[in-house]
Amino acid sequence: CNNFCSYCIVPYLRGREVSRDSGEIIEDINNLVKLGVKQATLLGQNVNSYGNDTNDINFPSLLKKISNETDIKWIKYLSSHPKDFTDELIEVISTEKKVSKWLHLAVQSGSNKILEKMNRKYKIETYIEKVMKLKSLNPELNLTTDIIVGFPGETEADFNDTVDLINTVKFDDAFMYKYNIRENTFAAKELGDDVPEDEKLSRLSKIIDLQRDIKSENKKKRIGSILEVIPEKFSKNSDREILGNSAEDLMVLFQGEEKDFEEILKVKVTQLKGGSLFGEIVD
């Protein structure tokens, strides 16, 4: 990773970004297709800075190359950094059918002051503009994120900016944390840890409750929709109930049998029970 977010130890432990040759990636995926693999996931600490360290293609071009030069059915990827999330990438996500309509785009905070202290290199207004553009072009998008509360210097007003962000964007899911010091990071050395622990826990509880409600409402809107699903395994509850993963990276439970594992299925979402989507196979 080249980003050096002030709270993060990864660049010190893992070193700089190194992009693999795009031809090697194509070869790997073609070999997977020969084995019957239907979905490939591109992994990187920041996938959308792919190619910045070489004279090879950039990340949107890589997605198009995979779409055009392999028979893989779906392409997923993580994680993306907002500072490198471009209009070109938005266009590829919106036009290339093989590219998943799932995006994990870690925002971390809704406060520009805190984002600057985190060394995130983007403004919250830019983040919102980008995700809203993408959502408008892709109504089925499954948008997930990461959020940290209680970062050094975070005031009640800064926290409320994060609450406002969650209410505005309405993420489908979020990984939410209270700030913890990581030794040898810039934040640990220079920024201290001045938000009381009980305040961190209170703020975290508030956004978890808020996001849980939004997640439920978003999932309810999926009822009646038809998802393309790769069956992954039988559920623990029944040898006729299959747990599958959709092209949008949504988990759904449905009745099926062994032969269903050979195909990508169309599953109509029929209900939301607890936090789980349930559906039925349709032709």
Summary of the structure (lengths in Angstrom):
residues: 283
radius of gyration: 20.2
end to end distance: 44.5
largest distance: 59.5
contacts: 860
relative contact order: 0.10
helix: 40%
strand: 24%
